[in-house]
């Protein structure tokens, strides 16, 4: 279990030297900080209570509660939580390597070997979460961060604000997530389980291998209709150099029926994960890459599904 320490009423400045701002959100700012005792570098998210509406407060409480209960090397760790009359301070792992999203923009495409190396820890972390009945519900390139700038840096899943406890015999009904990654059953509104995370992983893998998302309409109505029927393809020339095993894995993740979607164990046992991704010769990172387009996400891709 996680060892999150809650320090309500204690002064965060007695434990950390807070330095420059390194990020911001709609109701929070993130600062680089040093642990005064251990000298460890951390990130501290500072949330102004006055900026929190009831919905935002609930999401924050939910994120802290879930993060305090999980402990996995590929999931951002919530180390400590401080509270005073004005702010809430959440001490997190410092992930200075940037988003997987930006690495896709920089690389345009990943080799199959590299894509598999990225996917394995994500699958392992999600399997861990699902064993605890936790569904992330917002897996996307922007929520997977690198610990350092190094090519082989450890990656960690972040942002559990939409995560939810969903036991195997229970279905959630709240529509949430990011449009380009959201699973069909969420859009249908008939209830869904933890399988929604594996759909999102299918979207991530598709994007890693060709530099473009499988569903990329400008209007949400058109986008959602394609998602509901899993209407996507492997167009030329982007997919000409991608192995059949890679395409097969994607097709078994981007499947409308969640009961037919692969689980973590089945993904890790898939031929592409076991053998097919070991040889870079069949990767998409070869001739033709110069013609690849940049990722194009519409503005709605940064919002929750309404």
N, C-alpha and C positions, 0 to 999 in steps of 0.2 A: 504494500500500500504506500501511497505518497506520504511524505513527511512535511507537508505544508504547515507552516507556523502562522497562527493568527495572533496579531498583536494589536488588538483594539485599544485605542487610547494611548498607545506608545508613540513616541516621536521617531519617524522614519530617519530623520537626520542624525539620530543617535547611533544608528546602525549602518547608514550608507552616506557616502559623499555623492550627491547628485550633481552630474555634470551637464553637458549640452543636450539639447533636444535632438532626437534622432528619428522621430516620426510623430504623426498625429492622426486623429480620427475625428468623427463628428462631435464627440463629447469627451475625448481623452487626448493626452499627449504622452509620448514615450521618451524617456530620458536614459542616457548612458549613466551608469553609476558604479561606484566601487564599494565593496563590502569593507567596512573599516577594520574588521578583525582579520578576515582571510585574504583581503585584497582582490578577491574574485571580481571580474567584470560582469555586470548583470544589466538587464533592461528593467526599468520601472515604469509601469503604465500608471499615469495619474489621472484619475477621473474626478471631475468636479461634480459634487452632489447636486448643485443647483442646475446643472445642465441635463440631469437625468429625468426623463419622463418615466411613467410607471412601466411602460414596455421595455425601455432601455435598462431600467433598474432590475427588472426580472431577468433579462438576458445576461446581465452582469453577474447576478447572484447565481444563475444557472451555470455559467461558465466556471466561476470560482469553485462552486460545489463539485462539479464533475472533475475539474482538473486536480482538486485536492484529493480525489479518490483514485486517481490513476498514476501509474509510474512506469514509464516505458522509455527506453533510450531514444526512440524516434518520435516522441511526443514532447512538445515544449513543457517544461516543468514549472509549476507554480510553487515558488520557494517560500514566499512569505506574503502575508496580507496585512497592511496597516490601515487603520481608519482614524480620522479625526472629524471634527465638526464640519469641515469644508470639503475634504477630499478622501478618496479611497486610493491606496497605493498597492499595486500588485507587482511583486518582484518575480520576474521571469528569467529564464535562460536568455543570455544574449545570443541572438542569431544574426551575426554580422555579414553573412554570405549572400544575403538577398533572396528574392523569391525565385522559385522554379520558373515562374512566368517570365521573368527577365532573362533567365538563361535560355529559354526557348527563343525569345526575341533575338538574343545574341547569336545563338547557334543556328537558328532557323529549323534545324532538325537534329535529332540525336541518332547515333548509330544504334542498331538493335541491341548490341552488347551494353551500351551505356544506358539505354532506356530500361533494359531489364534490371540493371544495377540500381537505377532510381526506383523502379517499381517494387522490388523485393522488400525494402524496409517499410514502404507505405503499406503493403499488404500485411506484413507482420504486425504493424502497429494497429491497423484496423481489425485484424483478427483478435488482437488483445482486447481492444475496445468492445467488440461484439461478444466476446466471452464474458464481459461484464455487463452485457445488455445495453451498451452505449452505442448509439448511432450518431455519427458526426453530422450528417445532413447538409454539409456545405463544403465537401472536398472539391478543391480546385487548385490550379497552378499557383494562384496568389496566396493560398493558405498552406503551402509547403515551402519551408524556408531552409536555407543552408546555414550551418553553424559558422563556417568560414568561407573565404573567397577561393579556397583551394578547389581544384577540379574534383577531387575525391572526397570532399567534405561530407560529414554526416548531415543527413536531412531530417527535419522534424515537422510533424503536422502541428499547425497552430489554429487559433480561433475556434474555440468550442462554444461560442455564444449561442449557436443554434442546435447544439448537441442535445440529445434526449435519451432517457432511459426507455427502451422499448423491449420488454420481455418477448420471448418467442411466441407466446400465445396472445399477444396484444398488438393492435394496429394503431398507428398514429394517423391523424387526419389533418393536422395543420399544414397548410401549403407554405413551404419555405425552401430556401436554397438560392442558387444563382441560375438564371435562365438557361444558359448554355450547357449546364451540368446537371440539371434537375431530371430526375427519373420520371418515366411516363406515369407510374402509379400515383405520384404526388400530384401531377396535373389532372388526373382523372378524378381525384377527390374521393375515392372509395376506400381509402385506408392503405397504409403501407408499413413495411417493417424495415429492418436493418439492411435489407438487400439494396436499398437506394444508394448506399455507399459504393457498391460494386459497379453500378451503372456509371457513377461519376469517375471511378477508376478507369473504366473503359474509355470515357471521353478524354481523360488525361493521357492514356497510352496512345490513343489515336493521334492526339496533338503532338506528342513527343516525336512520333515517327514521321510526321509529314509537315509539321509546322503550322497546320491549320486545324481548327476544330471541326468535328463531324457535322455539327448543326450550327449554322452561322447566318441566319436570316436577320435582316435589319429590324423587322417588326416582330414583336413577341407572339402575336397571333399566328403568324406563319411558322415561326420557330417552334412553338409548342405543338402545332399540328404535325410537324415532321418528327418531333421527339415522340409523340404518342404512338406513331406507327413505325418508329425506328427507321425513318427514311434517310439513309445516308449511303455513301458509296466509297469506293477506293479508286479515285480518278487517276488517269495518266496525265502527266508524267510523274506526279508526286509519289505514286505507289508502285511504280514499275520495278523498283529495286528492293522492295520490302518483301520478306519471305511469306509464303503461304501460311506458315505456322503463326506468324504474328497476326495476320489478318483473321485467322481462325479464332485466336484468343479474343480479339476485339469483338468478333461477331457473337461470341458466347458471353460477352459482358453487356453489349448493347442489344439485349434481347428484351422485348416488351414484357413478357411473362416473368415476374421476379422469381418464381419457383424454378424456372429453367436457367436462370442466371448462375454463373459459376460462383462458388464460395471461395474463401481464402485458400483453403486446403486444395481445392480443385485448380485454382489459378497456379499455385506453386508447383503442382504436379503436371501442369500442362507441358507438352513437348517443347514449346517455345521457351518456357522458363527453365526447363531442365537441360535442353540441348541446343535448340535452334538459335538462341541468342548468344551462344558462345563464340560464334564466328562472325566477324565484322564484314566478311566479304559479301554478305547478302543484305547489308544495311542500306538504309535510305540516304546515308551520308556519303554519296558518291556523285557520279556525273549527273548533271541536271539540277543539282542543288542551287546553282546560281539563279535559276529561274523561279525558285521558291518565293512565295509571297510572305509578307509579314502577317502575323496574327491580326485578325480584325475582330474585335469584340464591340458590339454596340453598347451604348451607355447603360442599357438595362442589365447588362452582364455584371454590373457592380452593385446591383440592388437585390433585395430579396424578392422572391416571387410573391405577387400580391394575390 
